[in-house]
Amino acid sequence: MNIIKKQNGGNLEIAVEGRLDTMTAPELEAELNQSMNGADSLVFDFSKLDYISSAGLRVLLAAHKVMSKKDGMKVTHVNEIVAEVFEVTGFSDILTIE
């Protein structure tokens, strides 16, 4: 998994490439814990995310909780596989997906 971070003032964008699973979720969680403090809004770019597991969903939910007290969080460029996981788990009702 690759994580590409862009910060523009209070806007944080995180692009995730590859697989977000049990092995890689701790890496994303550590990056978010380090980066979210200075962010008012968070955008995930999943255009190159191939797969997400329950461990990845847990990281997204934790980030959503933090950012819901600020200007919010959204997920962009979701492929069909990840979108189906969001649908089945109910995350499509919780997250702002564009």
Biopython code that builds the backbone (N, CA, C, O; Angstrom):
import numpy as np
from Bio.PDB.StructureBuilder import StructureBuilder

atoms = [
    (1, "MET", "N", (0.848, -1.182, 0.000)),
    (1, "MET", "CA", (0.000, 0.000, 0.000)),
    (1, "MET", "C", (0.890, 1.241, 0.000)),
    (1, "MET", "O", (1.918, 1.283, 0.675)),
    (2, "ASN", "N", (0.483, 2.232, -0.756)),
    (2, "ASN", "CA", (1.140, 3.538, -0.758)),
    (2, "ASN", "C", (0.163, 4.581, -0.242)),
    (2, "ASN", "O", (-1.031, 4.528, -0.538)),
    (3, "ILE", "N", (0.676, 5.524, 0.527)),
    (3, "ILE", "CA", (-0.122, 6.629, 1.043)),
    (3, "ILE", "C", (0.515, 7.914, 0.534)),
    (3, "ILE", "O", (1.699, 8.165, 0.757)),
    (4, "ILE", "N", (-0.282, 8.719, -0.152)),
    (4, "ILE", "CA", (0.202, 10.005, -0.650)),
    (4, "ILE", "C", (-0.602, 11.096, 0.037)),
    (4, "ILE", "O", (-1.824, 11.158, -0.097)),
    (5, "LYS", "N", (0.088, 11.949, 0.767)),
    (5, "LYS", "CA", (-0.568, 12.972, 1.576)),
    (5, "LYS", "C", (-0.323, 14.343, 0.966)),
    (5, "LYS", "O", (0.801, 14.681, 0.594)),
    (6, "LYS", "N", (-1.396, 15.131, 0.868)),
    (6, "LYS", "CA", (-1.294, 16.524, 0.434)),
    (6, "LYS", "C", (-2.053, 17.366, 1.455)),
    (6, "LYS", "O", (-3.214, 17.091, 1.761)),
    (7, "GLN", "N", (-1.394, 18.380, 1.972)),
    (7, "GLN", "CA", (-2.050, 19.277, 2.914)),
    (7, "GLN", "C", (-2.020, 20.686, 2.352)),
    (7, "GLN", "O", (-0.959, 21.204, 2.003)),
    (8, "ASN", "N", (-3.182, 21.298, 2.267)),
    (8, "ASN", "CA", (-3.315, 22.667, 1.787)),
    (8, "ASN", "C", (-4.065, 23.438, 2.868)),
    (8, "ASN", "O", (-5.295, 23.408, 2.919)),
    (9, "GLY", "N", (-3.335, 24.117, 3.719)),
    (9, "GLY", "CA", (-3.970, 24.786, 4.854)),
    (9, "GLY", "C", (-4.610, 23.753, 5.757)),
    (9, "GLY", "O", (-3.949, 22.821, 6.216)),
    (10, "GLY", "N", (-5.904, 23.920, 6.012)),
    (10, "GLY", "CA", (-6.630, 22.982, 6.861)),
    (10, "GLY", "C", (-7.224, 21.809, 6.117)),
    (10, "GLY", "O", (-7.882, 20.958, 6.717)),
    (11, "ASN", "N", (-6.995, 21.752, 4.800)),
    (11, "ASN", "CA", (-7.534, 20.664, 3.988)),
    (11, "ASN", "C", (-6.476, 19.583, 3.798)),
    (11, "ASN", "O", (-5.390, 19.843, 3.279)),
    (12, "LEU", "N", (-6.806, 18.374, 4.222)),
    (12, "LEU", "CA", (-5.906, 17.237, 4.106)),
    (12, "LEU", "C", (-6.481, 16.256, 3.094)),
    (12, "LEU", "O", (-7.645, 15.867, 3.193)),
    (13, "GLU", "N", (-5.667, 15.855, 2.121)),
    (13, "GLU", "CA", (-6.073, 14.833, 1.163)),
    (13, "GLU", "C", (-5.121, 13.654, 1.278)),
    (13, "GLU", "O", (-3.900, 13.806, 1.250)),
    (14, "ILE", "N", (-5.715, 12.479, 1.407)),
    (14, "ILE", "CA", (-4.949, 11.245, 1.507)),
    (14, "ILE", "C", (-5.346, 10.341, 0.350)),
    (14, "ILE", "O", (-6.501, 9.929, 0.245)),
    (15, "ALA", "N", (-4.389, 10.035, -0.515)),
    (15, "ALA", "CA", (-4.617, 9.071, -1.594)),
    (15, "ALA", "C", (-4.041, 7.734, -1.148)),
    (15, "ALA", "O", (-2.890, 7.655, -0.717)),
    (16, "VAL", "N", (-4.844, 6.693, -1.255)),
    (16, "VAL", "CA", (-4.418, 5.358, -0.844)),
    (16, "VAL", "C", (-4.373, 4.471, -2.082)),
    (16, "VAL", "O", (-5.338, 4.395, -2.843)),
    (17, "GLU", "N", (-3.249, 3.808, -2.270)),
    (17, "GLU", "CA", (-3.056, 2.931, -3.426)),
    (17, "GLU", "C", (-2.791, 1.509, -2.955)),
    (17, "GLU", "O", (-2.046, 1.293, -1.999)),
    (18, "GLY", "N", (-3.402, 0.542, -3.627)),
    (18, "GLY", "CA", (-3.154, -0.858, -3.295)),
    (18, "GLY", "C", (-4.267, -1.438, -2.451)),
    (18, "GLY", "O", (-5.448, -1.218, -2.722)),
    (19, "ARG", "N", (-3.883, -2.183, -1.423)),
    (19, "ARG", "CA", (-4.834, -2.870, -0.553)),
    (19, "ARG", "C", (-4.818, -2.262, 0.841)),
    (19, "ARG", "O", (-3.756, -2.035, 1.420)),
    (20, "LEU", "N", (-5.999, -2.004, 1.370)),
    (20, "LEU", "CA", (-6.132, -1.528, 2.747)),
    (20, "LEU", "C", (-6.737, -2.675, 3.541)),
    (20, "LEU", "O", (-7.948, -2.896, 3.527)),
    (21, "ASP", "N", (-5.858, -3.405, 4.236)),
    (21, "ASP", "CA", (-6.288, -4.620, 4.927)),
    (21, "ASP", "C", (-5.622, -4.704, 6.300)),
    (21, "ASP", "O", (-5.071, -3.719, 6.792)),
    (22, "THR", "N", (-5.676, -5.859, 6.899)),
    (22, "THR", "CA", (-5.137, -6.059, 8.248)),
    (22, "THR", "C", (-3.660, -5.700, 8.343)),
    (22, "THR", "O", (-3.201, -5.188, 9.365)),
    (23, "MET", "N", (-2.927, -5.969, 7.282)),
    (23, "MET", "CA", (-1.491, -5.712, 7.304)),
    (23, "MET", "C", (-1.160, -4.233, 7.099)),
    (23, "MET", "O", (-0.159, -3.752, 7.630)),
    (24, "THR", "N", (-1.978, -3.507, 6.343)),
    (24, "THR", "CA", (-1.646, -2.127, 5.981)),
    (24, "THR", "C", (-2.447, -1.078, 6.749)),
    (24, "THR", "O", (-2.049, 0.086, 6.791)),
    (25, "ALA", "N", (-3.560, -1.468, 7.353)),
    (25, "ALA", "CA", (-4.396, -0.501, 8.078)),
    (25, "ALA", "C", (-3.637, 0.230, 9.189)),
    (25, "ALA", "O", (-3.840, 1.432, 9.358)),
    (26, "PRO", "N", (-2.766, -0.450, 9.957)),
    (26, "PRO", "CA", (-2.023, 0.281, 10.994)),
    (26, "PRO", "C", (-1.155, 1.408, 10.434)),
    (26, "PRO", "O", (-0.963, 2.431, 11.092)),
    (27, "GLU", "N", (-0.635, 1.223, 9.231)),
    (27, "GLU", "CA", (0.181, 2.271, 8.601)),
    (27, "GLU", "C", (-0.675, 3.508, 8.298)),
    (27, "GLU", "O", (-0.253, 4.635, 8.555)),
    (28, "LEU", "N", (-1.878, 3.293, 7.751)),
    (28, "LEU", "CA", (-2.778, 4.413, 7.470)),
    (28, "LEU", "C", (-3.228, 5.071, 8.770)),
    (28, "LEU", "O", (-3.298, 6.296, 8.859)),
    (29, "GLU", "N", (-3.531, 4.260, 9.769)),
    (29, "GLU", "CA", (-3.963, 4.796, 11.060)),
    (29, "GLU", "C", (-2.884, 5.687, 11.674)),
    (29, "GLU", "O", (-3.189, 6.756, 12.202)),
    (30, "ALA", "N", (-1.637, 5.255, 11.606)),
    (30, "ALA", "CA", (-0.522, 6.046, 12.149)),
    (30, "ALA", "C", (-0.386, 7.363, 11.394)),
    (30, "ALA", "O", (-0.169, 8.410, 12.003)),
    (31, "GLU", "N", (-0.514, 7.315, 10.066)),
    (31, "GLU", "CA", (-0.421, 8.529, 9.255)),
    (31, "GLU", "C", (-1.547, 9.497, 9.605)),
    (31, "GLU", "O", (-1.318, 10.701, 9.727)),
    (32, "LEU", "N", (-2.750, 8.979, 9.766)),
    (32, "LEU", "CA", (-3.892, 9.836, 10.106)),
    (32, "LEU", "C", (-3.731, 10.443, 11.493)),
    (32, "LEU", "O", (-4.007, 11.627, 11.680)),
    (33, "ASN", "N", (-3.291, 9.654, 12.464)),
    (33, "ASN", "CA", (-3.096, 10.172, 13.818)),
    (33, "ASN", "C", (-2.092, 11.315, 13.831)),
    (33, "ASN", "O", (-2.213, 12.255, 14.617)),
    (34, "GLN", "N", (-1.113, 11.224, 12.964)),
    (34, "GLN", "CA", (-0.089, 12.260, 12.885)),
    (34, "GLN", "C", (-0.598, 13.493, 12.139)),
    (34, "GLN", "O", (-0.221, 14.614, 12.478)),
    (35, "SER", "N", (-1.442, 13.302, 11.136)),
    (35, "SER", "CA", (-1.812, 14.383, 10.221)),
    (35, "SER", "C", (-3.135, 15.073, 10.524)),
    (35, "SER", "O", (-3.308, 16.236, 10.162)),
    (36, "MET", "N", (-4.069, 14.395, 11.176)),
    (36, "MET", "CA", (-5.412, 14.955, 11.332)),
    (36, "MET", "C", (-5.496, 16.115, 12.310)),
    (36, "MET", "O", (-6.424, 16.919, 12.222)),
    (37, "ASN", "N", (-4.559, 16.224, 13.236)),
    (37, "ASN", "CA", (-4.630, 17.296, 14.231)),
    (37, "ASN", "C", (-4.675, 18.678, 13.599)),
    (37, "ASN", "O", (-5.403, 19.552, 14.071)),
    (38, "GLY", "N", (-3.905, 18.885, 12.537)),
    (38, "GLY", "CA", (-3.862, 20.187, 11.884)),
    (38, "GLY", "C", (-4.872, 20.344, 10.764)),
    (38, "GLY", "O", (-4.863, 21.351, 10.057)),
    (39, "ALA", "N", (-5.741, 19.360, 10.596)),
    (39, "ALA", "CA", (-6.681, 19.387, 9.468)),
    (39, "ALA", "C", (-8.088, 19.754, 9.927)),
    (39, "ALA", "O", (-8.553, 19.315, 10.979)),
    (40, "ASP", "N", (-8.755, 20.570, 9.110)),
    (40, "ASP", "CA", (-10.165, 20.895, 9.346)),
    (40, "ASP", "C", (-11.082, 19.991, 8.532)),
    (40, "ASP", "O", (-12.201, 19.690, 8.949)),
    (41, "SER", "N", (-10.596, 19.557, 7.357)),
    (41, "SER", "CA", (-11.370, 18.652, 6.512)),
    (41, "SER", "C", (-10.437, 17.580, 5.957)),
    (41, "SER", "O", (-9.230, 17.789, 5.828)),
    (42, "LEU", "N", (-11.020, 16.435, 5.633)),
    (42, "LEU", "CA", (-10.243, 15.294, 5.156)),
    (42, "LEU", "C", (-10.919, 14.709, 3.923)),
    (42, "LEU", "O", (-12.128, 14.474, 3.918)),
    (43, "VAL", "N", (-10.130, 14.478, 2.879)),
    (43, "VAL", "CA", (-10.621, 13.833, 1.655)),
    (43, "VAL", "C", (-9.746, 12.617, 1.394)),
    (43, "VAL", "O", (-8.521, 12.721, 1.331)),
    (44, "PHE", "N", (-10.392, 11.458, 1.243)),
    (44, "PHE", "CA", (-9.688, 10.254, 0.826)),
    (44, "PHE", "C", (-9.878, 10.086, -0.669)),
    (44, "PHE", "O", (-11.007, 10.127, -1.158)),
    (45, "ASP", "N", (-8.793, 9.897, -1.397)),
    (45, "ASP", "CA", (-8.842, 9.581, -2.824)),
    (45, "ASP", "C", (-8.569, 8.087, -2.962)),
    (45, "ASP", "O", (-7.452, 7.620, -2.736)),
    (46, "PHE", "N", (-9.617, 7.343, -3.340)),
    (46, "PHE", "CA", (-9.491, 5.893, -3.456)),
    (46, "PHE", "C", (-9.426, 5.449, -4.916)),
    (46, "PHE", "O", (-9.760, 4.305, -5.224)),
    (47, "SER", "N", (-9.001, 6.338, -5.824)),
    (47, "SER", "CA", (-8.961, 5.987, -7.246)),
    (47, "SER", "C", (-8.038, 4.806, -7.524)),
    (47, "SER", "O", (-8.238, 4.096, -8.510)),
    (48, "LYS", "N", (-7.041, 4.578, -6.687)),
    (48, "LYS", "CA", (-6.105, 3.467, -6.899)),
    (48, "LYS", "C", (-6.165, 2.446, -5.760)),
    (48, "LYS", "O", (-5.242, 1.652, -5.583)),
    (49, "LEU", "N", (-7.260, 2.473, -4.986)),
    (49, "LEU", "CA", (-7.446, 1.470, -3.930)),
    (49, "LEU", "C", (-8.106, 0.248, -4.545)),
    (49, "LEU", "O", (-9.183, 0.345, -5.134)),
    (50, "ASP", "N", (-7.457, -0.901, -4.409)),
    (50, "ASP", "CA", (-7.953, -2.135, -5.018)),
    (50, "ASP", "C", (-8.892, -2.916, -4.103)),
    (50, "ASP", "O", (-9.782, -3.621, -4.578)),
    (51, "TYR", "N", (-8.694, -2.793, -2.792)),
    (51, "TYR", "CA", (-9.413, -3.650, -1.842)),
    (51, "TYR", "C", (-9.429, -2.982, -0.479)),
    (51, "TYR", "O", (-8.473, -2.301, -0.105)),
    (52, "ILE", "N", (-10.517, -3.174, 0.268)),
    (52, "ILE", "CA", (-10.586, -2.705, 1.650)),
    (52, "ILE", "C", (-11.199, -3.805, 2.514)),
    (52, "ILE", "O", (-12.205, -4.407, 2.142)),
    (53, "SER", "N", (-10.592, -4.059, 3.656)),
    (53, "SER", "CA", (-11.084, -5.078, 4.586)),
    (53, "SER", "C", (-11.740, -4.402, 5.786)),
    (53, "SER", "O", (-11.827, -3.176, 5.852)),
    (54, "SER", "N", (-12.196, -5.207, 6.721)),
    (54, "SER", "CA", (-12.817, -4.654, 7.929)),
    (54, "SER", "C", (-11.829, -3.820, 8.733)),
    (54, "SER", "O", (-12.229, -2.865, 9.399)),
    (55, "ALA", "N", (-10.551, -4.162, 8.683)),
    (55, "ALA", "CA", (-9.534, -3.362, 9.383)),
    (55, "ALA", "C", (-9.436, -1.973, 8.761)),
    (55, "ALA", "O", (-9.278, -0.982, 9.474)),
    (56, "GLY", "N", (-9.527, -1.898, 7.454)),
    (56, "GLY", "CA", (-9.526, -0.605, 6.764)),
    (56, "GLY", "C", (-10.776, 0.193, 7.078)),
    (56, "GLY", "O", (-10.716, 1.410, 7.256)),
    (57, "LEU", "N", (-11.912, -0.493, 7.146)),
    (57, "LEU", "CA", (-13.166, 0.180, 7.493)),
    (57, "LEU", "C", (-13.102, 0.780, 8.896)),
    (57, "LEU", "O", (-13.627, 1.866, 9.143)),
    (58, "ARG", "N", (-12.457, 0.064, 9.803)),
    (58, "ARG", "CA", (-12.317, 0.560, 11.176)),
    (58, "ARG", "C", (-11.529, 1.869, 11.210)),
    (58, "ARG", "O", (-11.876, 2.791, 11.948)),
    (59, "VAL", "N", (-10.465, 1.942, 10.404)),
    (59, "VAL", "CA", (-9.656, 3.165, 10.330)),
    (59, "VAL", "C", (-10.498, 4.316, 9.767)),
    (59, "VAL", "O", (-10.432, 5.439, 10.268)),
    (60, "LEU", "N", (-11.287, 4.033, 8.728)),
    (60, "LEU", "CA", (-12.158, 5.066, 8.153)),
    (60, "LEU", "C", (-13.185, 5.550, 9.164)),
    (60, "LEU", "O", (-13.443, 6.750, 9.261)),
    (61, "LEU", "N", (-13.767, 4.634, 9.913)),
    (61, "LEU", "CA", (-14.766, 5.009, 10.906)),
    (61, "LEU", "C", (-14.162, 5.889, 11.998)),
    (61, "LEU", "O", (-14.781, 6.863, 12.425)),
    (62, "ALA", "N", (-12.967, 5.552, 12.447)),
    (62, "ALA", "CA", (-12.285, 6.363, 13.468)),
    (62, "ALA", "C", (-11.994, 7.764, 12.929)),
    (62, "ALA", "O", (-12.181, 8.752, 13.640)),
    (63, "ALA", "N", (-11.540, 7.853, 11.684)),
    (63, "ALA", "CA", (-11.262, 9.160, 11.071)),
    (63, "ALA", "C", (-12.557, 9.953, 10.921)),
    (63, "ALA", "O", (-12.582, 11.162, 11.150)),
    (64, "HIS", "N", (-13.624, 9.272, 10.540)),
    (64, "HIS", "CA", (-14.929, 9.930, 10.375)),
    (64, "HIS", "C", (-15.400, 10.532, 11.700)),
    (64, "HIS", "O", (-15.925, 11.645, 11.726)),
    (65, "LYS", "N", (-15.216, 9.804, 12.789)),
    (65, "LYS", "CA", (-15.622, 10.309, 14.115)),
    (65, "LYS", "C", (-14.876, 11.590, 14.461)),
    (65, "LYS", "O", (-15.472, 12.555, 14.939)),
    (66, "VAL", "N", (-13.575, 11.594, 14.219)),
    (66, "VAL", "CA", (-12.761, 12.781, 14.520)),
    (66, "VAL", "C", (-13.171, 13.951, 13.632)),
    (66, "VAL", "O", (-13.364, 15.065, 14.118)),
    (67, "MET", "N", (-13.303, 13.698, 12.332)),
    (67, "MET", "CA", (-13.569, 14.782, 11.390)),
    (67, "MET", "C", (-15.015, 15.275, 11.442)),
    (67, "MET", "O", (-15.299, 16.383, 10.989)),
    (68, "SER", "N", (-15.924, 14.481, 11.980)),
    (68, "SER", "CA", (-17.319, 14.940, 12.091)),
    (68, "SER", "C", (-17.447, 16.091, 13.086)),
    (68, "SER", "O", (-18.434, 16.826, 13.060)),
    (69, "LYS", "N", (-16.455, 16.251, 13.963)),
    (69, "LYS", "CA", (-16.444, 17.365, 14.910)),
    (69, "LYS", "C", (-15.792, 18.601, 14.296)),
    (69, "LYS", "O", (-15.753, 19.669, 14.908)),
    (70, "LYS", "N", (-15.278, 18.436, 13.067)),
    (70, "LYS", "CA", (-14.641, 19.541, 12.350)),
    (70, "LYS", "C", (-15.472, 19.820, 11.103)),
    (70, "LYS", "O", (-16.701, 19.813, 11.171)),
    (71, "ASP", "N", (-14.825, 20.066, 9.967)),
    (71, "ASP", "CA", (-15.537, 20.371, 8.717)),
    (71, "ASP", "C", (-15.932, 19.137, 7.930)),
    (71, "ASP", "O", (-16.568, 19.260, 6.883)),
    (72, "GLY", "N", (-15.574, 17.953, 8.401)),
    (72, "GLY", "CA", (-16.040, 16.723, 7.778)),
    (72, "GLY", "C", (-15.005, 15.979, 6.969)),
    (72, "GLY", "O", (-13.853, 16.390, 6.833)),
    (73, "MET", "N", (-15.475, 14.849, 6.430)),
    (73, "MET", "CA", (-14.630, 13.933, 5.680)),
    (73, "MET", "C", (-15.422, 13.409, 4.493)),
    (73, "MET", "O", (-16.628, 13.184, 4.597)),
    (74, "LYS", "N", (-14.743, 13.213, 3.358)),
    (74, "LYS", "CA", (-15.406, 12.570, 2.231)),
    (74, "LYS", "C", (-14.441, 11.612, 1.551)),
    (74, "LYS", "O", (-13.221, 11.726, 1.665)),
    (75, "VAL", "N", (-15.035, 10.666, 0.841)),
    (75, "VAL", "CA", (-14.282, 9.656, 0.115)),
    (75, "VAL", "C", (-14.592, 9.838, -1.365)),
    (75, "VAL", "O", (-15.759, 9.918, -1.750)),
    (76, "THR", "N", (-13.553, 9.905, -2.198)),
    (76, "THR", "CA", (-13.758, 10.137, -3.631)),
    (76, "THR", "C", (-13.172, 9.001, -4.462)),
    (76, "THR", "O", (-12.319, 8.245, -3.999)),
    (77, "HIS", "N", (-13.650, 8.901, -5.699)),
    (77, "HIS", "CA", (-13.119, 7.980, -6.709)),
    (77, "HIS", "C", (-13.114, 6.526, -6.240)),
    (77, "HIS", "O", (-12.087, 5.851, -6.309)),
    (78, "VAL", "N", (-14.252, 6.053, -5.768)),
    (78, "VAL", "CA", (-14.382, 4.693, -5.257)),
    (78, "VAL", "C", (-14.711, 3.749, -6.415)),
    (78, "VAL", "O", (-15.637, 4.004, -7.184)),
    (79, "ASN", "N", (-13.950, 2.659, -6.535)),
    (79, "ASN", "CA", (-14.231, 1.683, -7.594)),
    (79, "ASN", "C", (-15.384, 0.760, -7.172)),
    (79, "ASN", "O", (-15.867, 0.840, -6.043)),
    (80, "GLU", "N", (-15.815, -0.108, -8.080)),
    (80, "GLU", "CA", (-16.979, -0.958, -7.837)),
    (80, "GLU", "C", (-16.767, -1.927, -6.677)),
    (80, "GLU", "O", (-17.693, -2.180, -5.906)),
    (81, "ILE", "N", (-15.572, -2.463, -6.548)),
    (81, "ILE", "CA", (-15.289, -3.440, -5.486)),
    (81, "ILE", "C", (-15.407, -2.784, -4.119)),
    (81, "ILE", "O", (-16.064, -3.317, -3.225)),
    (82, "VAL", "N", (-14.778, -1.641, -3.956)),
    (82, "VAL", "CA", (-14.822, -0.921, -2.679)),
    (82, "VAL", "C", (-16.241, -0.398, -2.422)),
    (82, "VAL", "O", (-16.719, -0.437, -1.289)),
    (83, "ALA", "N", (-16.907, 0.087, -3.462)),
    (83, "ALA", "CA", (-18.281, 0.578, -3.319)),
    (83, "ALA", "C", (-19.211, -0.534, -2.827)),
    (83, "ALA", "O", (-20.104, -0.287, -2.017)),
    (84, "GLU", "N", (-19.000, -1.747, -3.314)),
    (84, "GLU", "CA", (-19.823, -2.876, -2.873)),
    (84, "GLU", "C", (-19.590, -3.179, -1.392)),
    (84, "GLU", "O", (-20.535, -3.479, -0.663)),
    (85, "VAL", "N", (-18.342, -3.102, -0.951)),
    (85, "VAL", "CA", (-18.034, -3.299, 0.477)),
    (85, "VAL", "C", (-18.744, -2.232, 1.302)),
    (85, "VAL", "O", (-19.326, -2.539, 2.343)),
    (86, "PHE", "N", (-18.701, -0.973, 0.845)),
    (86, "PHE", "CA", (-19.386, 0.113, 1.553)),
    (86, "PHE", "C", (-20.890, -0.138, 1.620)),
    (86, "PHE", "O", (-21.513, 0.122, 2.649)),
    (87, "GLU", "N", (-21.479, -0.639, 0.536)),
    (87, "GLU", "CA", (-22.917, -0.916, 0.496)),
    (87, "GLU", "C", (-23.292, -2.028, 1.475)),
    (87, "GLU", "O", (-24.217, -1.876, 2.272)),
    (88, "VAL", "N", (-22.565, -3.148, 1.408)),
    (88, "VAL", "CA", (-22.879, -4.321, 2.219)),
    (88, "VAL", "C", (-22.726, -4.026, 3.711)),
    (88, "VAL", "O", (-23.496, -4.531, 4.528)),
    (89, "THR", "N", (-21.741, -3.215, 4.064)),
    (89, "THR", "CA", (-21.468, -2.925, 5.478)),
    (89, "THR", "C", (-22.257, -1.741, 6.023)),
    (89, "THR", "O", (-22.242, -1.491, 7.228)),
    (90, "GLY", "N", (-22.950, -1.006, 5.144)),
    (90, "GLY", "CA", (-23.693, 0.159, 5.585)),
    (90, "GLY", "C", (-22.864, 1.432, 5.641)),
    (90, "GLY", "O", (-23.368, 2.486, 6.028)),
    (91, "PHE", "N", (-21.590, 1.343, 5.255)),
    (91, "PHE", "CA", (-20.733, 2.524, 5.286)),
    (91, "PHE", "C", (-21.180, 3.568, 4.262)),
    (91, "PHE", "O", (-20.884, 4.754, 4.409)),
    (92, "SER", "N", (-21.895, 3.122, 3.226)),
    (92, "SER", "CA", (-22.374, 4.079, 2.231)),
    (92, "SER", "C", (-23.412, 5.022, 2.835)),
    (92, "SER", "O", (-23.638, 6.111, 2.309)),
    (93, "ASP", "N", (-24.045, 4.613, 3.936)),
    (93, "ASP", "CA", (-24.995, 5.476, 4.635)),
    (93, "ASP", "C", (-24.306, 6.419, 5.622)),
    (93, "ASP", "O", (-24.866, 7.449, 5.997)),
    (94, "ILE", "N", (-23.107, 6.068, 6.034)),
    (94, "ILE", "CA", (-22.372, 6.847, 7.035)),
    (94, "ILE", "C", (-21.439, 7.866, 6.384)),
    (94, "ILE", "O", (-21.371, 9.020, 6.809)),
    (95, "LEU", "N", (-20.728, 7.431, 5.357)),
    (95, "LEU", "CA", (-19.693, 8.249, 4.730)),
    (95, "LEU", "C", (-20.266, 9.114, 3.609)),
    (95, "LEU", "O", (-21.265, 8.759, 2.984)),
    (96, "THR", "N", (-19.625, 10.241, 3.369)),
    (96, "THR", "CA", (-19.918, 11.050, 2.192)),
    (96, "THR", "C", (-19.017, 10.534, 1.080)),
    (96, "THR", "O", (-17.794, 10.657, 1.140)),
    (97, "ILE", "N", (-19.651, 9.951, 0.058)),
    (97, "ILE", "CA", (-18.903, 9.330, -1.035)),
    (97, "ILE", "C", (-19.224, 10.072, -2.325)),
    (97, "ILE", "O", (-20.389, 10.236, -2.689)),
    (98, "GLU", "N", (-18.184, 10.514, -3.004)),
    (98, "GLU", "CA", (-18.360, 11.254, -4.270)),
    (98, "GLU", "C", (-17.638, 10.519, -5.388)),
    (98, "GLU", "O", (-17.658, 10.967, -6.534)),
]
sb = StructureBuilder()
sb.init_structure("model")
sb.init_model(0)
sb.init_chain("A")
sb.init_seg("    ")
for serial, (resi, resn, name, xyz) in enumerate(atoms, 1):
    if name == "N":
        sb.init_residue(resn, " ", resi, " ")
    sb.init_atom(name, np.array(xyz, "f"), 0.0, 1.0, " ", f" {name:<3s}", serial, name[0])
structure = sb.get_structure()
